[in-house]
């Protein structure tokens, strides 16, 4: 009886998945929403039946995607199904939303890396080089038009663009991490919105002000700063590693700083409008973002929140 239930529910979820996949592939605009919703059938099935049946559903979904006849269908199916199963497993284990978000981000990132390597090895296509070439051709055309119209400094603009493009290429790992994070965030929001409508219990997001990153993050930051002092050659492996770790750690420390700002305003009964305004203006004023990052460092290193609580 239990096996029959698994099979029946699995068939229904596969049907929903196939419909969402076809919408993603062939329906403009709506396809964006269906793309985020593709993980939902796997979330529901895993919550109700466990991770082992969920893995079988991943395999069947991959086979179904191949039968649909496009490599793109398979490349969409595997990330959605694997992330759906991991989110469903985390919900079943009653993990908090930050843990779910972290797990989904990790699985998406792994899928992106595997897909990138597969495309290079099997199809001999390097997306970075392809995008670089397309952007360079577009910029060269713009410079030619600007020169023909008599505009000055077009060559200097091209040199600045080349420098910025090279720098962006070095940041590919960081960009992959951030893309996986954003994708996981919206997938989780969409999936849990549907799951709650089915009366499946999901732990809420803890308040943003309660985010507290581990103190070991400071040691990683110090290590990266020391490595950067060695001034590795541009384009070297060490240079790329230091550059990407700097961006990742800076993002995390800024996150900690914003969390402290929200915590401080909450403890001091300051209206929420102030920390929200600080958050918005920090993306417009680099110096303010630097201060927030320093606050994050001090908060982790000296437990500012404990000091504030003791003084209440």
ZILIN-V272310 format. One record per pair of residues at least 12 apart in sequence whose C-alpha atoms are under 10 Angstrom apart, sorted by the first residue. I is the first residue (numbers start at 1). J is the second residue. D is the distance in Angstrom with one decimal. If there is no record, write none. Layout:
# ZILIN-V272310
I&J&D, I&J&D
This chain:
# ZILIN-V272310
2&49&9.6, 3&53&10.0, 5&49&9.3, 6&45&8.6, 6&48&9.2, 6&49&7.0, 6&53&7.6, 6&54&9.9, 7&53&9.3, 7&57&9.7, 9&41&9.8, 9&44&9.8, 9&45&7.4, 9&48&9.6, 9&49&9.3, 10&41&8.9, 10&42&9.0, 10&45&7.0, 10&46&9.9, 10&49&9.5, 10&53&8.6, 10&54&8.8, 10&56&9.2, 10&57&6.8, 10&60&9.4, 11&57&9.0, 11&60&9.6, 12&41&8.8, 12&45&9.7, 13&40&8.9, 13&41&5.2, 13&42&7.3, 13&43&9.9, 13&44&8.4, 13&45&7.2, 13&57&8.7, 13&61&9.6, 14&41&7.4, 14&42&8.7, 14&45&9.9, 14&57&7.7, 14&58&9.5, 14&60&8.0, 14&61&6.6, 14&64&8.4, 15&41&9.2, 15&61&9.5, 15&64&9.8, 16&37&9.9, 16&38&8.5, 16&40&9.2, 16&41&6.9, 17&34&9.4, 17&37&8.7, 17&38&6.0, 17&39&8.0, 17&40&8.3, 17&41&6.3, 17&42&8.4, 17&61&7.8, 17&64&9.7, 17&65&9.8, 17&77&8.8, 17&80&9.6, 17&81&9.2, 18&38&8.7, 18&61&8.1, 18&64&7.7, 18&65&7.8, 18&68&9.0, 18&73&9.8, 18&77&9.4, 19&34&8.9, 19&38&9.1, 20&33&9.0, 20&34&5.3, 20&35&7.1, 20&36&9.3, 20&37&7.2, 20&38&5.9, 20&39&9.5, 20&40&9.9, 20&41&9.7, 21&34&7.2, 21&35&7.2, 21&37&9.3, 21&38&6.8, 21&65&8.3, 21&68&9.6, 21&73&7.2, 21&74&9.7, 21&76&7.9, 21&77&7.7, 21&80&9.9, 22&34&8.9, 22&35&9.7, 22&65&9.7, 22&68&8.8, 22&73&8.4, 23&35&8.1, 23&38&9.9, 24&36&9.1, 24&37&9.6, 24&38&8.7, 24&73&9.1, 24&76&9.0, 25&70&9.7, 25&72&8.4, 25&73&7.5, 25&76&9.3, 33&187&9.7, 33&190&8.8, 35&76&8.2, 35&77&9.7, 35&80&8.3, 35&187&8.8, 36&80&8.2, 36&183&8.1, 36&184&9.2, 36&186&7.1, 36&187&5.2, 36&188&8.7, 36&189&9.3, 36&190&6.8, 36&191&8.1, 37&80&8.5, 37&84&9.5, 37&186&9.6, 37&187&7.0, 37&188&9.4, 37&189&9.9, 37&190&6.5, 37&191&6.6, 37&194&9.0, 38&76&8.7, 38&77&7.9, 38&79&9.4, 38&80&5.8, 38&81&7.5, 38&83&9.8, 38&84&8.1, 38&187&8.7, 38&190&9.8, 38&191&8.9, 39&77&8.7, 39&78&9.7, 39&79&8.3, 39&80&4.6, 39&81&5.6, 39&82&8.0, 39&83&6.6, 39&84&4.4, 39&85&7.9, 39&86&9.9, 39&87&8.8, 39&88&9.5, 39&187&7.3, 39&188&8.9, 39&190&9.1, 39&191&7.0, 40&80&8.4, 40&81&8.6, 40&83&9.4, 40&84&6.2, 40&85&9.1, 40&87&9.2, 40&88&8.8, 40&187&8.4, 40&188&9.0, 40&190&7.9, 40&191&5.1, 40&192&8.3, 40&193&9.7, 40&194&7.5, 40&195&7.9, 41&54&10.0, 41&57&9.7, 41&80&9.6, 41&81&8.4, 41&84&7.4, 41&85&9.0, 41&88&9.5, 41&191&8.7, 41&194&9.8, 41&195&9.6, 42&54&6.7, 42&55&9.3, 42&57&7.5, 42&58&7.9, 42&61&9.7, 42&80&8.2, 42&81&5.9, 42&82&8.1, 42&83&8.3, 42&84&4.8, 42&85&5.4, 42&86&8.8, 42&87&8.6, 42&88&7.1, 42&89&9.9, 42&191&9.6, 43&80&9.8, 43&81&8.4, 43&82&9.5, 43&83&8.3, 43&84&4.6, 43&85&5.4, 43&86&7.7, 43&87&6.0, 43&88&4.1, 43&89&7.7, 43&90&9.4, 43&91&8.5, 43&92&9.6, 43&188&9.7, 43&191&7.2, 43&192&8.7, 43&194&9.8, 43&195&8.0, 44&84&8.3, 44&85&8.6, 44&87&9.3, 44&88&6.4, 44&89&9.7, 44&91&9.6, 44&92&9.9, 44&191&8.6, 44&192&9.5, 44&194&9.0, 44&195&6.8, 44&198&8.9, 44&200&8.8, 45&57&8.5, 45&84&9.0, 45&85&8.0, 45&88&7.6, 45&89&9.7, 46&84&8.0, 46&85&5.7, 46&86&8.3, 46&87&8.4, 46&88&5.0, 46&89&6.2, 46&90&9.5, 46&91&9.1, 46&92&8.0, 47&84&9.9, 47&85&8.3, 47&86&9.7, 47&87&8.6, 47&88&4.8, 47&89&6.1, 47&90&8.5, 47&91&6.7, 47&92&5.2, 47&93&8.9, 47&195&9.4, 47&200&8.4, 48&88&8.5, 48&89&9.5, 48&92&8.0, 48&200&9.1, 49&88&9.6, 49&89&9.6, 49&92&9.5, 50&85&8.8, 50&88&8.2, 50&89&6.9, 50&92&7.9, 51&85&6.6, 51&86&7.9, 51&88&7.9, 51&89&6.1, 51&90&9.8, 51&92&9.4, 52&85&9.4, 52&89&9.9, 53&85&9.5, 54&81&8.6, 54&82&8.8, 54&84&8.8, 54&85&5.9, 54&86&9.1, 54&88&8.8, 54&89&9.0, 55&81&8.7, 55&82&8.0, 55&85&7.3, 55&86&9.8, 57&81&8.0, 57&82&9.6, 57&85&9.0, 58&77&8.3, 58&78&7.2, 58&79&9.7, 58&80&9.1, 58&81&5.5, 58&82&6.7, 58&84&9.2, 58&85&8.1, 59&77&9.9, 59&78&8.8, 59&81&9.0, 59&82&9.8, 61&74&8.6, 61&77&6.8, 61&78&8.0, 61&80&9.9, 61&81&7.5, 62&74&6.0, 62&75&9.0, 62&76&9.4, 62&77&6.2, 62&78&6.5, 62&81&8.6, 63&77&9.6, 64&77&9.1, 65&77&6.7, 65&78&9.1, 75&111&9.0, 75&112&9.5, 75&115&7.4, 76&111&10.0, 78&108&9.7, 78&111&7.7, 78&115&9.8, 79&104&9.8, 79&107&7.6, 79&108&6.2, 79&109&9.2, 79&110&8.9, 79&111&5.8, 79&112&8.2, 79&115&9.5, 80&107&9.7, 80&108&8.4, 80&111&9.6, 80&187&8.9, 82&104&8.9, 82&107&7.2, 82&108&8.3, 82&111&8.8, 83&100&10.0, 83&103&8.3, 83&104&5.6, 83&105&8.4, 83&106&9.0, 83&107&6.1, 83&108&6.7, 83&111&9.3, 83&184&8.2, 83&187&8.8, 83&188&9.3, 84&104&8.2, 84&107&9.8, 84&187&8.8, 84&188&8.9, 84&191&8.3, 85&104&9.5, 86&100&8.0, 86&103&7.1, 86&104&6.7, 86&107&8.0, 87&99&9.6, 87&100&6.0, 87&101&8.2, 87&102&9.9, 87&103&7.5, 87&104&6.5, 87&107&9.9, 87&184&9.7, 87&187&9.5, 87&188&7.5, 87&191&8.6, 87&192&9.1, 88&100&9.0, 88&191&9.3, 88&192&9.5, 88&195&9.5, 90&103&8.3, 90&104&9.5, 90&202&9.5, 91&192&9.1, 91&195&9.7, 91&200&8.9, 91&201&7.9, 91&202&6.1, 91&203&7.7, 92&200&9.2, 92&201&8.7, 92&202&8.4, 93&202&9.8, 94&201&8.3, 94&202&6.8, 94&203&6.4, 95&202&8.5, 95&203&6.9, 95&204&9.6, 96&202&8.2, 96&203&5.4, 96&204&6.8, 96&205&6.6, 96&206&7.5, 97&185&9.9, 97&188&8.7, 97&189&9.8, 97&192&9.8, 97&202&8.3, 97&203&6.4, 97&204&6.2, 97&205&5.0, 97&206&7.4, 98&185&9.7, 98&203&9.8, 98&204&9.2, 98&205&6.7, 98&206&7.8, 98&211&9.2, 99&205&9.7, 100&184&9.0, 100&185&9.4, 100&188&7.9, 100&203&9.8, 100&205&9.9, 101&181&7.7, 101&182&9.6, 101&183&9.9, 101&184&6.3, 101&185&6.2, 101&186&9.6, 101&187&9.2, 101&188&6.9, 101&189&9.5, 101&205&9.9, 102&180&9.9, 102&181&7.9, 102&184&8.2, 102&185&9.1, 103&181&9.9, 103&184&8.7, 104&180&8.2, 104&181&8.0, 104&183&8.8, 104&184&5.4, 104&185&8.2, 104&187&8.6, 104&188&7.9, 105&177&7.8, 105&178&8.8, 105&179&8.8, 105&180&5.2, 105&181&4.9, 105&182&8.1, 105&183&7.6, 105&184&5.2, 105&185&7.9, 105&187&10.0, 105&188&9.9, 106&177&8.4, 106&180&7.5, 106&181&8.2, 106&184&8.8, 107&180&8.3, 107&184&8.9, 108&176&9.3, 108&177&8.8, 108&179&8.8, 108&180&5.4, 108&181&8.0, 108&182&10.0, 108&183&7.8, 108&184&7.0, 109&173&9.6, 109&176&6.7, 109&177&6.2, 109&178&9.0, 109&179&8.2, 109&180&5.3, 109&181&8.2, 109&183&9.7, 109&184&9.4, 110&176&9.7, 110&177&9.6, 110&180&9.0, 111&180&9.2, 112&176&7.4, 112&177&9.3, 112&179&9.3, 112&180&7.9, 113&173&9.2, 113&176&8.2, 113&177&10.0, 116&128&9.7, 128&168&9.9, 128&169&7.1, 128&172&8.4, 129&169&8.9, 131&169&9.8, 132&162&9.7, 132&165&7.4, 132&166&8.7, 132&168&9.7, 132&169&8.2, 135&161&9.6, 135&162&9.9, 135&165&8.6, 136&158&9.0, 136&161&8.5, 136&162&7.8, 136&165&8.6, 139&157&9.2, 139&158&7.1, 139&161&7.9, 139&162&9.3, 140&154&9.6, 140&155&9.4, 140&158&7.4, 140&161&10.0, 142&154&8.8, 142&158&9.3, 143&155&7.2, 143&156&9.8, 143&157&8.0, 143&158&7.1, 166&234&9.9, 166&235&8.9, 167&234&9.4, 167&235&9.1, 167&240&9.5, 167&243&9.5, 169&235&9.8, 169&240&9.5, 170&234&9.3, 170&235&7.4, 170&236&9.7, 170&237&9.7, 170&239&8.6, 170&240&5.8, 170&241&8.9, 170&243&7.7, 170&244&7.8, 171&240&7.3, 171&241&9.2, 171&243&7.2, 171&244&5.9, 171&245&9.6, 171&247&8.6, 172&240&9.2, 172&244&8.2, 173&240&8.9, 173&241&8.9, 173&243&9.8, 173&244&6.6, 173&245&9.2, 173&248&9.6, 174&241&9.8, 174&243&8.9, 174&244&5.5, 174&245&7.8, 174&246&9.4, 174&247&7.0, 174&248&6.6, 175&244&8.9, 175&247&9.7, 175&248&9.6, 177&244&9.9, 177&248&8.4, 178&248&8.8, 178&251&9.8, 192&204&9.8, 207&259&9.2, 207&262&9.4, 207&263&9.3, 208&255&9.5, 208&256&9.6, 208&258&8.7, 208&259&5.9, 208&260&9.0, 208&262&7.4, 208&263&8.2, 209&256&8.9, 209&257&9.8, 209&258&8.0, 209&259&4.6, 209&260&6.2, 209&261&7.7, 209&262&5.2, 209&263&4.6, 209&264&8.3, 209&265&9.3, 209&266&8.1, 209&267&10.0, 210&256&9.5, 210&259&6.9, 210&260&8.2, 210&262&8.8, 210&263&7.1, 210&305&9.8, 211&255&8.5, 211&256&6.9, 211&257&9.8, 211&258&9.4, 211&259&6.1, 211&260&8.2, 211&263&9.2, 212&255&9.4, 212&256&6.6, 212&257&9.7, 212&259&7.9, 212&260&8.7, 212&296&9.6, 212&299&8.8, 212&300&7.5, 212&303&9.7, 212&305&9.8, 213&252&8.1, 213&253&8.4, 213&255&9.1, 213&256&6.8, 213&259&10.0, 213&296&9.4, 213&299&9.6, 213&300&7.1, 214&300&7.3, 214&301&9.5, 215&297&9.2, 215&299&9.5, 215&300&5.7, 215&301&6.5, 215&302&9.4, 215&303&9.4, 216&300&9.0, 216&301&9.3, 217&249&7.7, 217&252&8.7, 217&253&8.4, 217&297&9.1, 217&300&8.4, 217&301&9.5, 218&249&8.9, 218&253&8.8, 218&296&9.9, 218&297&7.1, 218&298&9.6, 218&300&7.6, 218&301&7.3, 219&301&10.0, 220&245&8.9, 220&246&9.6, 220&249&8.0, 221&245&8.4, 221&246&7.5, 221&248&9.8, 221&249&6.5, 221&250&8.4, 221&253&9.2, 221&297&9.4, 223&242&9.5, 224&241&9.1, 224&242&6.1, 224&243&8.8, 224&244&9.9, 224&245&7.1, 224&246&6.7, 224&249&9.0, 225&242&8.3, 225&245&9.8, 225&246&8.0, 226&242&9.8, 227&239&9.0, 227&241&9.7, 227&242&7.0, 228&241&9.9, 228&242&6.4, 228&243&8.3, 228&246&9.0, 249&293&9.8, 250&289&9.9, 250&290&9.1, 250&293&7.0, 250&294&9.7, 250&296&9.6, 250&297&9.8, 251&293&8.3, 252&293&8.6, 252&296&8.6, 252&297&9.8, 253&290&9.9, 253&292&8.2, 253&293&5.3, 253&294&7.7, 253&295&8.3, 253&296&5.2, 253&297&6.3, 253&298&9.7, 253&299&9.5, 253&300&8.8, 254&282&9.8, 254&289&7.2, 254&290&8.0, 254&291&8.8, 254&292&5.8, 254&293&4.3, 254&294&7.9, 254&295&8.1, 254&296&6.1, 254&297&8.5, 255&292&8.5, 255&293&7.8, 255&296&7.4, 256&292&8.4, 256&293&7.6, 256&294&9.6, 256&295&8.0, 256&296&4.8, 256&297&7.8, 256&298&9.8, 256&299&7.7, 256&300&7.8, 257&289&9.1, 257&290&9.8, 257&291&8.5, 257&292&5.0, 257&293&5.5, 257&294&7.3, 257&295&5.1, 257&296&3.7, 257&297&7.4, 257&298&8.7, 257&299&7.4, 257&300&9.1, 258&275&7.9, 258&276&9.3, 258&278&8.5, 258&279&7.0, 258&282&9.6, 258&289&9.3, 258&292&6.5, 258&293&8.2, 258&295&8.4, 258&296&7.4, 259&275&9.4, 259&292&9.7, 259&295&9.9, 259&296&8.2, 259&299&9.7, 260&275&9.7, 260&292&9.0, 260&295&7.7, 260&296&7.1, 260&299&7.2, 260&300&9.7, 260&304&8.4, 260&305&7.6, 261&274&9.3, 261&275&6.2, 261&276&9.4, 261&278&8.6, 261&279&9.1, 261&292&8.3, 261&295&8.5, 261&296&9.1, 262&274&8.8, 262&275&5.7, 262&276&8.3, 262&278&9.7, 262&279&9.5, 263&275&9.3, 263&305&7.9, 263&308&9.8, 264&304&9.5, 264&305&7.9, 264&308&8.0, 264&309&9.7, 267&305&9.5, 267&308&8.2, 267&309&8.1, 267&312&8.6, 268&308&9.5, 268&312&9.2, 278&292&9.2, 279&292&9.2
